[in-house]
Amino acid sequence: MQLTVNQLSKTIAGASVLRNVNFTWQPGEIVGLVGRNGAGKTSLMRTMMNQYLPDAGSVAIDGMMFAEQPAARQQLIYIDPANLFFKRYSLRHIADFYAIGYPGFDRARYEALLVDNDLAPTQQFRALSKGYQAVVVLALTLASNAPFMMLDEPFDGLDLFVRETIVKLVIAEIAGGQRGFLIASHNLNELDGLADRILFLKNATIDQTITLEDYREHAVKLQLVFPGKSLPPIVHEAGQVITISGRVATVVFPDYTPAVQGAIEAANPVLNEALPLTLTDLFRHEFAKEDGQ
């Protein structure tokens, strides 16, 4: 099974928010969707669900176009956190709505997830804290039994324990290989250990897809101290300076070739220590290119 987004485009109020977006997604993988504020992550999810009608392009599962076979959309779920229609309803009543839209909705599992998180079906959604509301949204998503699940900023503003609960549920769900997640998040630390690959949304399109493992094959992050007061030219030519504290510079080299390594060693650094590369480093590198840095 495969979900395919092909040449998806959308213009809102004269502005191109999505332009020729292409990617594929399969059950069994967690795909991270990252981009700057306003890059179009939420717009992409809304357009995939037909909340926004696309101007061009398509979304399909195994060749079944959503526009031609709307029932295929039951295999994809997205609960828009900015447009929750069910806020004044009880948690039990909310399940009734989703059981209509998703024939495979597992009410028993939904209520078990509520109980596991100290929630009662009789509680009203709007009376819950932000953290508990996030748990309910995830419980609805999991209970839908849709093989493709989209989460929009699921960690935003939540405390450590709720974030850990969400991460554990996501990891447990993916283990069977029958379902997949597309997660849009600014919390790069959470995505770092969670996502199998990352989609970079830049300039209204998917600029590239990359895994951290691929990135780490040719990039390094070094903490460097040189004898002089200034950094040698190779640092600026081949690297991106992340921080400077006194004489200690932290630098990411996206393409750490033997020639770059040799030039650094030729500058006789007092300190030359490799540090772990993170998704935050990759994000900074990708979007620094957008700014021409």
N, C-alpha and C positions, 0 to 999 in steps of 0.2 A: 504494500500500500504506500502511496506517495501523494502528498499535497504539492501542487505546482502553482506558483504565482508567476504569471507570464505577462510582461510588458504592462503592468498595472500602473495607471496614471490617474491623477485627480487634481482638479483645479478648484480652489475655494476663494471666492471674492476676488477673482482675477489673479490669485497667486498660485503658482504650481507647487502643491504640497507633496505630490508623488509624481515621479517621472520615470516611466519605463522600468518599474521595479520587477526584478526577476530573482527567484530563489526556489529551491525545493526543500522539502521537510518530510521526514519519515518517522513513524512510530519507533520508539526505543532511543530517541535522542532528545537532548535538551539544547535548544538553540537560544543564544542570547541575542537580543536586539538592542544596540546601543547607539547613541547619538546625542548631540547637544540638545539643550532645551529648545523646543519648537522645531526639531528636525523632522518631525512627521511620524514618530513611532506610534502614537495613539491613532493618528489619521490612517496609518497603514492597517492597523487592526480593525478599525471601524469600516474601512473600505473592503477588507477581506470578508467581513460579516454582512456587507451590503447595508450597513447603517448609513454609509455614504455610497451613493451610486457611482461606480467608476466611470470616468470619461472614456477610457480605453483599457484594453487588456482583460485578463481573466484570472479566476481562481478555480482550480479543478482538483478533484481527488480521483486518481486512477482514470483520468480522461473524462470524468463526469463534470462538465462545466456547471458551476453554481447558477449562472444566469439562465441556463437551459434546463437544469434539473435541480430546482430549489431544495428538494428533499435531501440532496447530498450534503447540504449545509448542516444537517443534524450530526454530522461526524466532526464538526468543528464547534467549539464553544468559546465565547468571549463575553465576560460580564464586565461591562464598561463601568469603572469605578466612579466616573464623573456623571453618570446617568443611571443611577439605580432607581428603578421605578417602584421597588417594593419596600421602601424604607418604613412605611407605616404599618406593614403587615407583620404577623407573627412568623417565626422561623418555620413552623409547620405549614402555614398557608403559602409561604414562598415556595416550598417544595411542590405544591400543587401546580404552580405556574410552570416550573421547569419539567415536571412530569408530562405536561401537555406538549411542550416543545421538543422534548427528548424522550422518545418511546422507551429507551433502555434505562431511564432514570431509576436508580437504585435507592428507594426511600429508606430501606432498612440501613443501608450503609451511611446515608446522609445523617440519620438520627444517631447512629452509633458514633459518628465523628463529632456530633454535637456533644453527646454525653462524655466522650473522651476528653473534651475540652471544657467541661463544667458548664455546658450550655443546656438550656431546657427548650424544647420545641414551642412552648407557650410564650417565650420571651419575644418582645418586639425588636425588630432589627434596629430601629432608630434609637432605642434605649441602651444599646451596647456601646462599649468603648471602641475606639478605632481598631485596636488589636483584635478584639473579638469579632468585629465586622469583617476584618480580613480573613479570619478563620472560617466564617460562614461562607464567604465568597468562594474560598478554596474548597470547602466541603461540597457546595453546589456543583462546582466544576468537576470534582472527582466523581461525584455521584451521577453525573450526566452520562457517564460511560462513553462520551465522545472520544475517539482515538486521538484527536488533535485538540490541544488545550492551550489557550493564550492567557497569559497573566500580565497585567499592565501595572508596573511599579508595585509588586506585591510586598516589598519590604519597606516601603516609604513610611517614615515616621513611626515605625514599630519598635518596641523594646526588644532586647536580646532574646528573651525567652519565646516571644511570638515568632520572631524571625527563625529561630532554631526549629520551632514546631513546623513552620511552613517548609523549610528546607528538608526536614526529615520526611514529611509527607510526599514531597516531590520526588525525592530519591527512592522512596519505597514504591511509588507508583510506576516509576520508569523501569524498575528492575525486571518486570515481566516481558519487556520489549514490545508490548502491544499498544502502548500509548506514548505520546510525545508532548513536549512543552515548547512553546515560544514565549520567552520571558523578556519583556522590556523593562529595563531597570537602570537607575542611576547608581545603584549600590554595587559598584564594581567588585568590591571585596566578596560579596555573596556570590556573584556570578562567576568569579575566578575559579572557585572550587566546584562549581555546579554545571556550567555549560560545556557541552562537547565542542561547540564551535560558536563563533561570534559573527553576526551580521552588522556591518558598519553602515548606518544610514547617514549619508552626507549629500548635501545639495539635492535633496528630494529623491535620491535613489540609493540603492544598495551599492556602495562604493567597492566593497570587497567582502569576502567571507574568509575567515582565518581561524585557525586553532592556535592556542597558546603553545602547544607542542611544536607546531611548524615554526612559529615565531622564534621560539627558543633555540631552534636548530642553527640559526644564523645571527641572532642578536644576543648581546650581553649588556648587563648593567654593572658598571664599575664605580668603586669609590677610589678617587685618585687624589694624591698630593704630589706636587712637583716642586723641585728645589727653588725655582724662581717665583716671583709674585704673580706672574700671569700664566695662563694656560697655553700650552703649545698649540700651534695652528691645527694639528691633526684633530684635536678635541672638537673644535668648531667646524672643521671641514667634514668630519665623518660622524660626529656624535651630536647628541642633543643634551645640553646641560639641564639637569632637573633641579638641583639645588647647589648652592655654594654657601658653606658655613666656615668662615675664616679662610683657610687655605684648602679645606676639604671640599672637593667637587664630586657630586654624584652625576654620572653621565650614562646615558643609554646610547649604545652604538647599534643601530638597526642592522647593519651589514658588517659584522666583525670579521673581516678577511685577515689572512696572514699578513698582508701589507699594512693594514691598520694596526694590528697587534705589534708588528715590528716597529712602526713609527712611534707608538706609545712607549715601548720599551727603550727605544733610542733616546727618548726624552728623560730617561733615568728617574722615574717616579719614586718618591720616598715611600708612598703607599699605593698599592695596586691590588685591590681586593674585589672579587666578584660578589655581587649581591643577587638575591632571587629576583627574576623578572616577574612582574605581575600584570594583570589585565589593565590596571591603572596606567602602567608604563606604556602599554600598547595603545591605549586610548589617547594618552597625551601625545604620543608620536604621530598617530594618524591625524589628529585634529590640529596639531601644530603645523602639519603640511598644508592644511586648509587655510591657515593664517599666513602661510608663506614664511614660517619661521625655520 
